[in-house]
Amino acid sequence: MNVVSKYFERIVVFTAGMGMFLSTLDTGIINVALPTLVKRFHVDTTTITWTVTLYTLLLTGTIIVFGRLSDRYNRLNIYSIGLLVFLIASVLCGISTHILQLIMFRGLQGIGAAILQGTSTAIITTNVSEERQGSALGTVSIILGIGPVLGPSLGGLLL
């Protein structure tokens, strides 16, 4: 294997890992932020939990759809769309001025996370050589596990 292919494979693993990391990090951050959001938006706990519920529903409800779309169309293009959707939704969540905006943008963020999670491993299995797939998937798994661990700490720091 030449140096360019190894470099490309590392970029693929890094990119796929970052998508998984961001989508899992976000869950930990929002859970820590819920009490602050209750005060900020002057709503009860039942209302604010919709930010978590809608995110999770749309993530779990669409992940297979986006995985299938990535099988049919270019995986990297679908992944890039997911990254863009997740990024835009994250910014929109940050500038939300009303609870309904936050809930809707969290739903959009869940769709972006579904795209990222539904395509990450497929990108690795199709763009990384067979002899390096095991370590590449292991690396992404580690990154996936770090997101929920760092989320609450980062959420507390940001708040």
MODELLER restraints for C-alpha pairs under 7 A, 6 or more apart:
rsr = mdl.restraints
at = mdl.atoms
rsr.add(forms.Gaussian(group=physical.xy_distance, feature=features.Distance(at['CA:9:A'], at['CA:127:A']), mean=6.82, stdev=0.5))
rsr.add(forms.Gaussian(group=physical.xy_distance, feature=features.Distance(at['CA:9:A'], at['CA:128:A']), mean=5.44, stdev=0.5))
rsr.add(forms.Gaussian(group=physical.xy_distance, feature=features.Distance(at['CA:12:A'], at['CA:124:A']), mean=6.67, stdev=0.5))
rsr.add(forms.Gaussian(group=physical.xy_distance, feature=features.Distance(at['CA:13:A'], at['CA:124:A']), mean=6.49, stdev=0.5))
rsr.add(forms.Gaussian(group=physical.xy_distance, feature=features.Distance(at['CA:13:A'], at['CA:136:A']), mean=6.06, stdev=0.5))
rsr.add(forms.Gaussian(group=physical.xy_distance, feature=features.Distance(at['CA:13:A'], at['CA:140:A']), mean=6.91, stdev=0.5))
rsr.add(forms.Gaussian(group=physical.xy_distance, feature=features.Distance(at['CA:16:A'], at['CA:120:A']), mean=4.79, stdev=0.5))
rsr.add(forms.Gaussian(group=physical.xy_distance, feature=features.Distance(at['CA:17:A'], at['CA:140:A']), mean=4.88, stdev=0.5))
rsr.add(forms.Gaussian(group=physical.xy_distance, feature=features.Distance(at['CA:17:A'], at['CA:143:A']), mean=5.97, stdev=0.5))
rsr.add(forms.Gaussian(group=physical.xy_distance, feature=features.Distance(at['CA:19:A'], at['CA:83:A']), mean=6.84, stdev=0.5))
rsr.add(forms.Gaussian(group=physical.xy_distance, feature=features.Distance(at['CA:19:A'], at['CA:116:A']), mean=5.48, stdev=0.5))
rsr.add(forms.Gaussian(group=physical.xy_distance, feature=features.Distance(at['CA:20:A'], at['CA:116:A']), mean=6.44, stdev=0.5))
rsr.add(forms.Gaussian(group=physical.xy_distance, feature=features.Distance(at['CA:20:A'], at['CA:117:A']), mean=5.84, stdev=0.5))
rsr.add(forms.Gaussian(group=physical.xy_distance, feature=features.Distance(at['CA:20:A'], at['CA:144:A']), mean=5.55, stdev=0.5))
rsr.add(forms.Gaussian(group=physical.xy_distance, feature=features.Distance(at['CA:21:A'], at['CA:143:A']), mean=5.78, stdev=0.5))
rsr.add(forms.Gaussian(group=physical.xy_distance, feature=features.Distance(at['CA:21:A'], at['CA:144:A']), mean=5.25, stdev=0.5))
rsr.add(forms.Gaussian(group=physical.xy_distance, feature=features.Distance(at['CA:21:A'], at['CA:147:A']), mean=4.96, stdev=0.5))
rsr.add(forms.Gaussian(group=physical.xy_distance, feature=features.Distance(at['CA:22:A'], at['CA:147:A']), mean=6.82, stdev=0.5))
rsr.add(forms.Gaussian(group=physical.xy_distance, feature=features.Distance(at['CA:23:A'], at['CA:113:A']), mean=5.12, stdev=0.5))
rsr.add(forms.Gaussian(group=physical.xy_distance, feature=features.Distance(at['CA:24:A'], at['CA:144:A']), mean=6.76, stdev=0.5))
rsr.add(forms.Gaussian(group=physical.xy_distance, feature=features.Distance(at['CA:24:A'], at['CA:147:A']), mean=4.92, stdev=0.5))
rsr.add(forms.Gaussian(group=physical.xy_distance, feature=features.Distance(at['CA:24:A'], at['CA:148:A']), mean=5.55, stdev=0.5))
rsr.add(forms.Gaussian(group=physical.xy_distance, feature=features.Distance(at['CA:25:A'], at['CA:147:A']), mean=4.02, stdev=0.5))
rsr.add(forms.Gaussian(group=physical.xy_distance, feature=features.Distance(at['CA:25:A'], at['CA:148:A']), mean=5.17, stdev=0.5))
rsr.add(forms.Gaussian(group=physical.xy_distance, feature=features.Distance(at['CA:25:A'], at['CA:150:A']), mean=6.58, stdev=0.5))
rsr.add(forms.Gaussian(group=physical.xy_distance, feature=features.Distance(at['CA:25:A'], at['CA:151:A']), mean=4.59, stdev=0.5))
rsr.add(forms.Gaussian(group=physical.xy_distance, feature=features.Distance(at['CA:26:A'], at['CA:151:A']), mean=6.35, stdev=0.5))
rsr.add(forms.Gaussian(group=physical.xy_distance, feature=features.Distance(at['CA:27:A'], at['CA:148:A']), mean=6.85, stdev=0.5))
rsr.add(forms.Gaussian(group=physical.xy_distance, feature=features.Distance(at['CA:27:A'], at['CA:151:A']), mean=6.85, stdev=0.5))
rsr.add(forms.Gaussian(group=physical.xy_distance, feature=features.Distance(at['CA:28:A'], at['CA:148:A']), mean=5.28, stdev=0.5))
rsr.add(forms.Gaussian(group=physical.xy_distance, feature=features.Distance(at['CA:28:A'], at['CA:151:A']), mean=3.99, stdev=0.5))
rsr.add(forms.Gaussian(group=physical.xy_distance, feature=features.Distance(at['CA:28:A'], at['CA:152:A']), mean=4.80, stdev=0.5))
rsr.add(forms.Gaussian(group=physical.xy_distance, feature=features.Distance(at['CA:29:A'], at['CA:151:A']), mean=4.62, stdev=0.5))
rsr.add(forms.Gaussian(group=physical.xy_distance, feature=features.Distance(at['CA:29:A'], at['CA:152:A']), mean=5.09, stdev=0.5))
rsr.add(forms.Gaussian(group=physical.xy_distance, feature=features.Distance(at['CA:29:A'], at['CA:154:A']), mean=6.50, stdev=0.5))
rsr.add(forms.Gaussian(group=physical.xy_distance, feature=features.Distance(at['CA:29:A'], at['CA:155:A']), mean=4.19, stdev=0.5))
rsr.add(forms.Gaussian(group=physical.xy_distance, feature=features.Distance(at['CA:32:A'], at['CA:152:A']), mean=5.71, stdev=0.5))
rsr.add(forms.Gaussian(group=physical.xy_distance, feature=features.Distance(at['CA:32:A'], at['CA:155:A']), mean=5.91, stdev=0.5))
rsr.add(forms.Gaussian(group=physical.xy_distance, feature=features.Distance(at['CA:32:A'], at['CA:156:A']), mean=6.48, stdev=0.5))
rsr.add(forms.Gaussian(group=physical.xy_distance, feature=features.Distance(at['CA:33:A'], at['CA:155:A']), mean=6.53, stdev=0.5))
rsr.add(forms.Gaussian(group=physical.xy_distance, feature=features.Distance(at['CA:34:A'], at['CA:48:A']), mean=6.80, stdev=0.5))
rsr.add(forms.Gaussian(group=physical.xy_distance, feature=features.Distance(at['CA:38:A'], at['CA:44:A']), mean=6.09, stdev=0.5))
rsr.add(forms.Gaussian(group=physical.xy_distance, feature=features.Distance(at['CA:38:A'], at['CA:45:A']), mean=6.45, stdev=0.5))
rsr.add(forms.Gaussian(group=physical.xy_distance, feature=features.Distance(at['CA:38:A'], at['CA:48:A']), mean=6.31, stdev=0.5))
rsr.add(forms.Gaussian(group=physical.xy_distance, feature=features.Distance(at['CA:41:A'], at['CA:98:A']), mean=6.65, stdev=0.5))
rsr.add(forms.Gaussian(group=physical.xy_distance, feature=features.Distance(at['CA:41:A'], at['CA:99:A']), mean=6.03, stdev=0.5))
rsr.add(forms.Gaussian(group=physical.xy_distance, feature=features.Distance(at['CA:50:A'], at['CA:103:A']), mean=6.34, stdev=0.5))
rsr.add(forms.Gaussian(group=physical.xy_distance, feature=features.Distance(at['CA:51:A'], at['CA:102:A']), mean=6.93, stdev=0.5))
rsr.add(forms.Gaussian(group=physical.xy_distance, feature=features.Distance(at['CA:51:A'], at['CA:103:A']), mean=4.76, stdev=0.5))
rsr.add(forms.Gaussian(group=physical.xy_distance, feature=features.Distance(at['CA:51:A'], at['CA:106:A']), mean=5.78, stdev=0.5))
rsr.add(forms.Gaussian(group=physical.xy_distance, feature=features.Distance(at['CA:54:A'], at['CA:106:A']), mean=6.97, stdev=0.5))
rsr.add(forms.Gaussian(group=physical.xy_distance, feature=features.Distance(at['CA:54:A'], at['CA:107:A']), mean=5.26, stdev=0.5))
rsr.add(forms.Gaussian(group=physical.xy_distance, feature=features.Distance(at['CA:55:A'], at['CA:106:A']), mean=5.46, stdev=0.5))
rsr.add(forms.Gaussian(group=physical.xy_distance, feature=features.Distance(at['CA:55:A'], at['CA:107:A']), mean=4.60, stdev=0.5))
rsr.add(forms.Gaussian(group=physical.xy_distance, feature=features.Distance(at['CA:55:A'], at['CA:109:A']), mean=6.67, stdev=0.5))
rsr.add(forms.Gaussian(group=physical.xy_distance, feature=features.Distance(at['CA:55:A'], at['CA:110:A']), mean=4.31, stdev=0.5))
rsr.add(forms.Gaussian(group=physical.xy_distance, feature=features.Distance(at['CA:56:A'], at['CA:110:A']), mean=6.40, stdev=0.5))
rsr.add(forms.Gaussian(group=physical.xy_distance, feature=features.Distance(at['CA:58:A'], at['CA:107:A']), mean=6.26, stdev=0.5))
rsr.add(forms.Gaussian(group=physical.xy_distance, feature=features.Distance(at['CA:58:A'], at['CA:110:A']), mean=5.43, stdev=0.5))
rsr.add(forms.Gaussian(group=physical.xy_distance, feature=features.Distance(at['CA:58:A'], at['CA:111:A']), mean=5.71, stdev=0.5))
rsr.add(forms.Gaussian(group=physical.xy_distance, feature=features.Distance(at['CA:59:A'], at['CA:110:A']), mean=4.70, stdev=0.5))
rsr.add(forms.Gaussian(group=physical.xy_distance, feature=features.Distance(at['CA:59:A'], at['CA:111:A']), mean=5.49, stdev=0.5))
rsr.add(forms.Gaussian(group=physical.xy_distance, feature=features.Distance(at['CA:59:A'], at['CA:113:A']), mean=6.28, stdev=0.5))
rsr.add(forms.Gaussian(group=physical.xy_distance, feature=features.Distance(at['CA:59:A'], at['CA:114:A']), mean=4.67, stdev=0.5))
rsr.add(forms.Gaussian(group=physical.xy_distance, feature=features.Distance(at['CA:62:A'], at['CA:111:A']), mean=6.83, stdev=0.5))
rsr.add(forms.Gaussian(group=physical.xy_distance, feature=features.Distance(at['CA:62:A'], at['CA:114:A']), mean=6.15, stdev=0.5))
rsr.add(forms.Gaussian(group=physical.xy_distance, feature=features.Distance(at['CA:63:A'], at['CA:114:A']), mean=4.45, stdev=0.5))
rsr.add(forms.Gaussian(group=physical.xy_distance, feature=features.Distance(at['CA:63:A'], at['CA:115:A']), mean=6.24, stdev=0.5))
rsr.add(forms.Gaussian(group=physical.xy_distance, feature=features.Distance(at['CA:63:A'], at['CA:118:A']), mean=5.17, stdev=0.5))
rsr.add(forms.Gaussian(group=physical.xy_distance, feature=features.Distance(at['CA:64:A'], at['CA:118:A']), mean=6.49, stdev=0.5))
rsr.add(forms.Gaussian(group=physical.xy_distance, feature=features.Distance(at['CA:66:A'], at['CA:114:A']), mean=6.97, stdev=0.5))
rsr.add(forms.Gaussian(group=physical.xy_distance, feature=features.Distance(at['CA:66:A'], at['CA:115:A']), mean=5.41, stdev=0.5))
rsr.add(forms.Gaussian(group=physical.xy_distance, feature=features.Distance(at['CA:66:A'], at['CA:118:A']), mean=5.86, stdev=0.5))
rsr.add(forms.Gaussian(group=physical.xy_distance, feature=features.Distance(at['CA:67:A'], at['CA:118:A']), mean=4.49, stdev=0.5))
rsr.add(forms.Gaussian(group=physical.xy_distance, feature=features.Distance(at['CA:67:A'], at['CA:119:A']), mean=5.49, stdev=0.5))
rsr.add(forms.Gaussian(group=physical.xy_distance, feature=features.Distance(at['CA:70:A'], at['CA:78:A']), mean=5.86, stdev=0.5))
rsr.add(forms.Gaussian(group=physical.xy_distance, feature=features.Distance(at['CA:70:A'], at['CA:119:A']), mean=6.33, stdev=0.5))
rsr.add(forms.Gaussian(group=physical.xy_distance, feature=features.Distance(at['CA:75:A'], at['CA:119:A']), mean=6.42, stdev=0.5))
rsr.add(forms.Gaussian(group=physical.xy_distance, feature=features.Distance(at['CA:75:A'], at['CA:123:A']), mean=6.18, stdev=0.5))
rsr.add(forms.Gaussian(group=physical.xy_distance, feature=features.Distance(at['CA:76:A'], at['CA:123:A']), mean=6.86, stdev=0.5))
rsr.add(forms.Gaussian(group=physical.xy_distance, feature=features.Distance(at['CA:79:A'], at['CA:115:A']), mean=6.26, stdev=0.5))
rsr.add(forms.Gaussian(group=physical.xy_distance, feature=features.Distance(at['CA:79:A'], at['CA:116:A']), mean=5.66, stdev=0.5))
rsr.add(forms.Gaussian(group=physical.xy_distance, feature=features.Distance(at['CA:79:A'], at['CA:119:A']), mean=6.01, stdev=0.5))
rsr.add(forms.Gaussian(group=physical.xy_distance, feature=features.Distance(at['CA:82:A'], at['CA:112:A']), mean=4.60, stdev=0.5))
rsr.add(forms.Gaussian(group=physical.xy_distance, feature=features.Distance(at['CA:82:A'], at['CA:113:A']), mean=6.86, stdev=0.5))
rsr.add(forms.Gaussian(group=physical.xy_distance, feature=features.Distance(at['CA:82:A'], at['CA:115:A']), mean=4.87, stdev=0.5))
rsr.add(forms.Gaussian(group=physical.xy_distance, feature=features.Distance(at['CA:82:A'], at['CA:116:A']), mean=5.44, stdev=0.5))
rsr.add(forms.Gaussian(group=physical.xy_distance, feature=features.Distance(at['CA:83:A'], at['CA:112:A']), mean=6.49, stdev=0.5))
rsr.add(forms.Gaussian(group=physical.xy_distance, feature=features.Distance(at['CA:83:A'], at['CA:116:A']), mean=6.59, stdev=0.5))
rsr.add(forms.Gaussian(group=physical.xy_distance, feature=features.Distance(at['CA:85:A'], at['CA:109:A']), mean=6.88, stdev=0.5))
rsr.add(forms.Gaussian(group=physical.xy_distance, feature=features.Distance(at['CA:85:A'], at['CA:112:A']), mean=5.05, stdev=0.5))
rsr.add(forms.Gaussian(group=physical.xy_distance, feature=features.Distance(at['CA:86:A'], at['CA:109:A']), mean=5.01, stdev=0.5))
rsr.add(forms.Gaussian(group=physical.xy_distance, feature=features.Distance(at['CA:86:A'], at['CA:112:A']), mean=4.39, stdev=0.5))
rsr.add(forms.Gaussian(group=physical.xy_distance, feature=features.Distance(at['CA:86:A'], at['CA:113:A']), mean=6.33, stdev=0.5))
rsr.add(forms.Gaussian(group=physical.xy_distance, feature=features.Distance(at['CA:89:A'], at['CA:105:A']), mean=5.43, stdev=0.5))
rsr.add(forms.Gaussian(group=physical.xy_distance, feature=features.Distance(at['CA:89:A'], at['CA:106:A']), mean=6.91, stdev=0.5))
rsr.add(forms.Gaussian(group=physical.xy_distance, feature=features.Distance(at['CA:89:A'], at['CA:108:A']), mean=5.88, stdev=0.5))
rsr.add(forms.Gaussian(group=physical.xy_distance, feature=features.Distance(at['CA:89:A'], at['CA:109:A']), mean=5.05, stdev=0.5))
rsr.add(forms.Gaussian(group=physical.xy_distance, feature=features.Distance(at['CA:90:A'], at['CA:109:A']), mean=6.48, stdev=0.5))
rsr.add(forms.Gaussian(group=physical.xy_distance, feature=features.Distance(at['CA:92:A'], at['CA:105:A']), mean=6.29, stdev=0.5))
rsr.add(forms.Gaussian(group=physical.xy_distance, feature=features.Distance(at['CA:93:A'], at['CA:102:A']), mean=5.33, stdev=0.5))
rsr.add(forms.Gaussian(group=physical.xy_distance, feature=features.Distance(at['CA:93:A'], at['CA:105:A']), mean=5.57, stdev=0.5))
rsr.add(forms.Gaussian(group=physical.xy_distance, feature=features.Distance(at['CA:93:A'], at['CA:106:A']), mean=6.60, stdev=0.5))
rsr.add(forms.Gaussian(group=physical.xy_distance, feature=features.Distance(at['CA:96:A'], at['CA:102:A']), mean=5.48, stdev=0.5))
rsr.add(forms.Gaussian(group=physical.xy_distance, feature=features.Distance(at['CA:124:A'], at['CA:133:A']), mean=6.91, stdev=0.5))
rsr.add(forms.Gaussian(group=physical.xy_distance, feature=features.Distance(at['CA:125:A'], at['CA:133:A']), mean=6.40, stdev=0.5))
